[in-house]
Amino acid sequence: MEHELNERQKEILRYVICNFVMTAAPVASRYVAVHDMSGLSPATIRNTMADLEEMGYVTHPHTSAGRIPTDKGYRFFVDWLMEVEPVTVKERGDIRKQFDNAREPDEVFRQAAKLLGVISHQLSVVAPPHLRSAVLDHLELISVASNKIFVLLTVKTGIVKTITMEVMSEISQENLANIARLLNERLHGLTLETIRSTVADRVKDFKDEGTGLVNLFIHSADMIFDDTRESEKLHIGGTQSFVEQPEYSNPENFRTIIELLNNEGVLVEVLEKHEPKNRNEGAVVFIGQEHGDLRLRNYSIVVATYKIGGVVGKVGIIGPKRMHYAKVVPLVDYVANEVSLMLS
């Protein structure tokens, strides 16, 4: 697609997109002729913009003679024209300072979401990792009521997964400690995915122990060692500043973003759909119609994968298509890398 446009068309398209990103106002050929430093005549600029519109890179609202970028135009810009703006020294220092004060994974995720939102002025999301490849480090059982126990699973990345289970009758803490010791001996060092599929065989010689808890573990393995993210641990930032974007004066856009905020499961689903082809390629951009979801046709998503040991999670920014990609893409990539470093 790079060679579909000549150098003049690329220059005008870059100028239109950069100005629209800054002003949110359609860009007219007369404006380009006055402010562009290329020395092109107004007629040449007008004809070039008409060509770009005919090829589908820009369009014009019916109320204005100026042009705005299309999804195709934004895609060309991101892939071929964008000159990234590296994260500044000050921003790097601020990010590292905040991360240095975070000790637990959840606090790192919370700070990452907050920093992304503050710097980008967009809605930011950090999703905890899937745990299917996480290795069990320790399992603990705690009695919290006569018929309830608390199961704490700590994996080698330091992430803790908790589950509350109901039991038929009260189990003493001594019995819970003995059963936990047995389970740790049989399951320590295995991935949650392996445990979920093989726990019945690994503890079958103890399934008839007196409390019935081991047998309950066998029958509840899909729940206990589930690898899905817990939506209540999704971390969101930028909720105070993103509404300042002029696009949210449109009731439809505002309603869509509020629906996303009120349904974290949908946010997780959105991030899950946007998987980089290669986890080492850095932040990737999905624009408008590329989502395949009408609710998101007016939005872009920039997402990167962070890695903690053998598990991965997502860092992302969701905002209008009129997004400052040159700033947001390296920012998301940098924060994802910092999360990986902090928790590795």
ChimeraX attribute file (.defattr): number of C-alpha atoms within 10 A of each C-alpha:
attribute: neighborCount
match mode: 1-to-1
recipient: residues
	/A:1	7
	/A:2	12
	/A:3	7
	/A:4	9
	/A:5	15
	/A:6	9
	/A:7	11
	/A:8	14
	/A:9	17
	/A:10	20
	/A:11	14
	/A:12	21
	/A:13	26
	/A:14	20
	/A:15	16
	/A:16	24
	/A:17	26
	/A:18	21
	/A:19	16
	/A:20	19
	/A:21	19
	/A:22	11
	/A:23	12
	/A:24	16
	/A:25	13
	/A:26	22
	/A:27	23
	/A:28	18
	/A:29	24
	/A:30	15
	/A:31	14
	/A:32	21
	/A:33	18
	/A:34	12
	/A:35	11
	/A:36	15
	/A:37	8
	/A:38	11
	/A:39	10
	/A:40	15
	/A:41	13
	/A:42	15
	/A:43	12
	/A:44	13
	/A:45	22
	/A:46	18
	/A:47	14
	/A:48	18
	/A:49	25
	/A:50	17
	/A:51	15
	/A:52	21
	/A:53	18
	/A:54	11
	/A:55	14
	/A:56	14
	/A:57	22
	/A:58	23
	/A:59	20
	/A:60	16
	/A:61	10
	/A:62	7
	/A:63	7
	/A:64	12
	/A:65	13
	/A:66	19
	/A:67	24
	/A:68	26
	/A:69	27
	/A:70	19
	/A:71	21
	/A:72	17
	/A:73	22
	/A:74	27
	/A:75	19
	/A:76	19
	/A:77	22
	/A:78	19
	/A:79	12
	/A:80	13
	/A:81	16
	/A:82	18
	/A:83	11
	/A:84	15
	/A:85	14
	/A:86	15
	/A:87	19
	/A:88	10
	/A:89	9
	/A:90	9
	/A:91	14
	/A:92	15
	/A:93	12
	/A:94	13
	/A:95	20
	/A:96	16
	/A:97	11
	/A:98	15
	/A:99	20
	/A:100	11
	/A:101	11
	/A:102	16
	/A:103	11
	/A:104	13
	/A:105	17
	/A:106	18
	/A:107	15
	/A:108	23
	/A:109	24
	/A:110	20
	/A:111	22
	/A:112	26
	/A:113	25
	/A:114	22
	/A:115	22
	/A:116	26
	/A:117	24
	/A:118	17
	/A:119	16
	/A:120	21
	/A:121	22
	/A:122	24
	/A:123	26
	/A:124	28
	/A:125	28
	/A:126	32
	/A:127	28
	/A:128	24
	/A:129	22
	/A:130	17
	/A:131	24
	/A:132	19
	/A:133	18
	/A:134	26
	/A:135	23
	/A:136	23
	/A:137	19
	/A:138	19
	/A:139	21
	/A:140	17
	/A:141	20
	/A:142	17
	/A:143	17
	/A:144	12
	/A:145	13
	/A:146	13
	/A:147	13
	/A:148	17
	/A:149	20
	/A:150	16
	/A:151	18
	/A:152	17
	/A:153	21
	/A:154	18
	/A:155	22
	/A:156	18
	/A:157	19
	/A:158	16
	/A:159	19
	/A:160	17
	/A:161	18
	/A:162	14
	/A:163	13
	/A:164	15
	/A:165	18
	/A:166	14
	/A:167	16
	/A:168	12
	/A:169	12
	/A:170	15
	/A:171	19
	/A:172	12
	/A:173	13
	/A:174	9
	/A:175	14
	/A:176	18
	/A:177	14
	/A:178	12
	/A:179	19
	/A:180	19
	/A:181	16
	/A:182	16
	/A:183	20
	/A:184	16
	/A:185	12
	/A:186	14
	/A:187	22
	/A:188	17
	/A:189	16
	/A:190	16
	/A:191	20
	/A:192	26
	/A:193	17
	/A:194	15
	/A:195	25
	/A:196	21
	/A:197	13
	/A:198	14
	/A:199	20
	/A:200	18
	/A:201	11
	/A:202	14
	/A:203	18
	/A:204	12
	/A:205	10
	/A:206	16
	/A:207	18
	/A:208	12
	/A:209	11
	/A:210	10
	/A:211	18
	/A:212	15
	/A:213	21
	/A:214	23
	/A:215	18
	/A:216	15
	/A:217	20
	/A:218	21
	/A:219	13
	/A:220	14
	/A:221	18
	/A:222	15
	/A:223	13
	/A:224	21
	/A:225	23
	/A:226	18
	/A:227	18
	/A:228	12
	/A:229	17
	/A:230	16
	/A:231	15
	/A:232	9
	/A:233	14
	/A:234	19
	/A:235	22
	/A:236	24
	/A:237	23
	/A:238	21
	/A:239	17
	/A:240	12
	/A:241	15
	/A:242	22
	/A:243	17
	/A:244	12
	/A:245	15
	/A:246	12
	/A:247	19
	/A:248	17
	/A:249	11
	/A:250	9
	/A:251	9
	/A:252	13
	/A:253	18
	/A:254	13
	/A:255	13
	/A:256	16
	/A:257	20
	/A:258	12
	/A:259	14
	/A:260	15
	/A:261	15
	/A:262	11
	/A:263	12
	/A:264	19
	/A:265	15
	/A:266	14
	/A:267	20
	/A:268	20
	/A:269	10
	/A:270	18
	/A:271	22
	/A:272	14
	/A:273	10
	/A:274	19
	/A:275	15
	/A:276	16
	/A:277	9
	/A:278	9
	/A:279	13
	/A:280	11
	/A:281	11
	/A:282	19
	/A:283	23
	/A:284	21
	/A:285	20
	/A:286	19
	/A:287	24
	/A:288	22
	/A:289	16
	/A:290	18
	/A:291	18
	/A:292	11
	/A:293	10
	/A:294	11
	/A:295	17
	/A:296	22
	/A:297	17
	/A:298	19
	/A:299	24
	/A:300	24
	/A:301	28
	/A:302	25
	/A:303	29
	/A:304	30
	/A:305	28
	/A:306	28
	/A:307	21
	/A:308	19
	/A:309	14
	/A:310	16
	/A:311	16
	/A:312	19
	/A:313	21
	/A:314	22
	/A:315	27
	/A:316	31
	/A:317	29
	/A:318	23
	/A:319	25
	/A:320	23
	/A:321	22
	/A:322	23
	/A:323	27
	/A:324	19
	/A:325	24
	/A:326	17
	/A:327	17
	/A:328	27
	/A:329	26
	/A:330	20
	/A:331	28
	/A:332	27
	/A:333	22
	/A:334	20
	/A:335	24
	/A:336	26
	/A:337	17
	/A:338	20
	/A:339	23
	/A:340	18
	/A:341	12
	/A:342	17
	/A:343	17
	/A:344	13
